[in-house]
Amino acid sequence: MQRTKVFVAGHNGLVGSATLLALRANPRYEILTRNHAELDLEDRDATRAFFLEHRPDHVVMCAAKVGGILANSTYPVDFLHNNLRIQLNVFDAAHEAGIDRMIFLGSSCIYPRDCPQPIKEEYLLTGPLEATNRPYALAKIAGVESCWAFNRQYGTHYLAVMPTNMYGPGDSYHPENSHVLPALIRRFHEAKIKSDPSVVVWGSGKPKREFMYSQDLGDAVRFLLELSDERFAELTRPDVTPLINIGVGTDVTIREVAELVKATVGYQGELKLDATKPDGTPRKLLDVSRLAALGWKAHTPFDTGLRHAYEDFVARHG
């Protein structure tokens, strides 16, 4: 059996590690990975040399600089420029190496702040973005446009997938720069260890968010990568934006998330909300009907995934 060579860029991150796990379950794949010390994707010459030497058949582009509201507000230049450099280098090198099929991982924050719910793929660029993460969102929108531009100009099959909020094993639990759910896991765990009387959560608690277990995303990426040439070509036709949402189709309020994390961790103190802090986008629920029509849906219940995520946090951080 001739194996298909797949380069998973950014394999050490939350999304990349889940994708790597899913693809390794299929013996048809020969997986290529490089950590940052081995290959800096912001280095154009190094990226080009890697692609031309190894010439993977497919690329799954998970590499990105990511973070929560505070990190995006503190480092807007980094979130814009670093992601643009990575994307430009990978897209150009992939094209030069003759790679026809690529999956580019974006983020649901690319959609307008106040667009109708649930969010359909065609709502892209129909309204203003959420200000707190606009630099990151613009970089990811540029990635979507790159997929479409290459498909139109060169006949490639580059597909942009937009996952909802992710969580799971391998997540970043940085006290200041992590996303909302891992930040809550760390905060409640530390409060439990210290016997703090209360935990303060940013915002009003009213915004709603959709959360998907990372290994479900990995399974979705594998599913899409394994589509037949005909079905993949339909998703990447040059006359349409090659964009598809990945999510679970349901959402919960930030307060409900905090209460569930509190219960999962076993914290006995009080939960307090600080309404003086920013809420971010009011709601961000993806319409996943396009992916469902292809035959895929998420299968990990939120409470089950959250329990696994907390077990992973304790194992890694004690």
Secondary structure as UniProt FT lines:
FT   STRAND          4..9
FT   TURN            10..12
FT   HELIX           14..24
FT   TURN            27..28
FT   STRAND          29..32
FT   TURN            36..38
FT   TURN            41..42
FT   HELIX           44..54
FT   STRAND          58..61
FT   HELIX           69..74
FT   HELIX           76..77
FT   HELIX           78..82
FT   HELIX           83..96
FT   TURN            97..98
FT   STRAND          101..105
FT   HELIX           108..110
FT   TURN            113..114
FT   HELIX           121..123
FT   TURN            124..125
FT   HELIX           131..133
FT   HELIX           134..154
FT   STRAND          157..163
FT   STRAND          165..167
FT   TURN            169..170
FT   TURN            175..177
FT   HELIX           180..194
FT   STRAND          198..202
FT   STRAND          208..209
FT   STRAND          211..213
FT   HELIX           214..225
FT   HELIX           229..235
FT   TURN            238..239
FT   STRAND          243..246
FT   STRAND          252..253
FT   HELIX           254..265
FT   STRAND          270..274
FT   TURN            275..276
FT   STRAND          283..284
FT   HELIX           289..294
FT   HELIX           302..317
//
